[in-house]
Amino acid sequence: MAFTFPIRVYWEDTDAGGIVFYANYLKFFERARTEWLRNLGVEQQKLRDEAGGMFVVTQAELNYLRPARLDDLLEVTAVLQSAGRASITIAQQAFLRPVSSDGTQQLLCEGSIRIGWVDSASMRPARIPNSIVEKLS
């Protein structure tokens, strides 16, 4: 089941033509991933302070399908795609809201983001703590 997070497109998100600048989808996806983790009880600052580690993006692959524009309301999703010992991959999508009159959602952008767990002091890869893996399962 996908976690969903609403995002409004602001002036700062757009280019001179009034459409969302392509790199800002990475920001939208980041916000949705952070809120997804928070919803699962995984607070990133708390992890850094208490577990001594943190998640960092190690790979991002995006496909841009349609533009979003100033003032659009988006629904951004996050769903666990795979989990390993030191990284997880999250499938993400950005849809235009509201849903069209025929009930279909307009997919604007989709991607696959891999985040790895690193020791916050050394920034070297480490094993994801079991307590986090259990929450993600």
Solvent accessible surface area in square Angstrom, and as a share of the most:
residue,aa,sasa,rsa
1,M,226,1.01
2,A,46,0.36
3,F,41,0.17
4,T,65,0.38
5,F,53,0.22
6,P,75,0.47
7,I,8,0.04
8,R,103,0.38
9,V,0,0.00
10,Y,124,0.47
11,W,185,0.65
12,E,135,0.60
13,D,5,0.02
14,T,21,0.12
15,D,60,0.31
16,A,119,0.92
17,G,67,0.64
18,G,19,0.18
19,I,61,0.31
20,V,10,0.06
21,F,93,0.39
22,Y,131,0.50
23,A,34,0.26
24,N,12,0.06
25,Y,7,0.03
26,L,77,0.38
27,K,114,0.48
28,F,0,0.00
29,F,0,0.00
30,E,75,0.33
31,R,90,0.33
32,A,0,0.00
33,R,13,0.05
34,T,32,0.18
35,E,49,0.22
36,W,17,0.06
37,L,2,0.01
38,R,116,0.43
39,N,105,0.54
40,L,58,0.29
41,G,44,0.42
42,V,3,0.02
43,E,81,0.36
44,Q,55,0.24
45,Q,113,0.50
46,K,107,0.45
47,L,24,0.12
48,R,115,0.42
49,D,103,0.53
50,E,129,0.58
51,A,52,0.40
52,G,31,0.30
53,G,1,0.01
54,M,42,0.19
55,F,20,0.08
56,V,43,0.25
57,V,76,0.44
58,T,73,0.43
59,Q,93,0.41
60,A,49,0.38
61,E,107,0.48
62,L,32,0.16
63,N,75,0.38
64,Y,102,0.39
65,L,92,0.46
66,R,127,0.46
67,P,65,0.41
68,A,0,0.00
69,R,127,0.46
70,L,61,0.30
71,D,94,0.49
72,D,34,0.18
73,L,48,0.24
74,L,0,0.00
75,E,32,0.14
76,V,0,0.00
77,T,11,0.07
78,A,0,0.00
79,V,52,0.30
80,L,54,0.27
81,Q,107,0.48
82,S,61,0.40
83,A,60,0.47
84,G,40,0.39
85,R,176,0.64
86,A,38,0.30
87,S,32,0.21
88,I,2,0.01
89,T,24,0.14
90,I,0,0.00
91,A,29,0.22
92,Q,2,0.01
93,Q,58,0.26
94,A,0,0.00
95,F,24,0.10
96,L,44,0.22
97,R,91,0.33
98,P,119,0.75
99,V,69,0.40
100,S,48,0.31
101,S,129,0.83
102,D,109,0.56
103,G,54,0.52
104,T,79,0.46
105,Q,76,0.34
106,Q,65,0.29
107,L,43,0.21
108,L,2,0.01
109,C,0,0.00
110,E,53,0.24
111,G,12,0.12
112,S,37,0.24
113,I,1,0.01
114,R,95,0.35
115,I,7,0.03
116,G,6,0.06
117,W,9,0.03
118,V,11,0.06
119,D,53,0.27
120,S,24,0.15
121,A,98,0.76
122,S,60,0.39
123,M,100,0.45
124,R,164,0.60
125,P,107,0.68
126,A,36,0.28
127,R,146,0.53
128,I,2,0.01
129,P,40,0.25
130,N,111,0.57
131,S,67,0.43
132,I,4,0.02
133,V,50,0.29
134,E,125,0.56
135,K,93,0.39
136,L,15,0.08
137,S,119,0.77
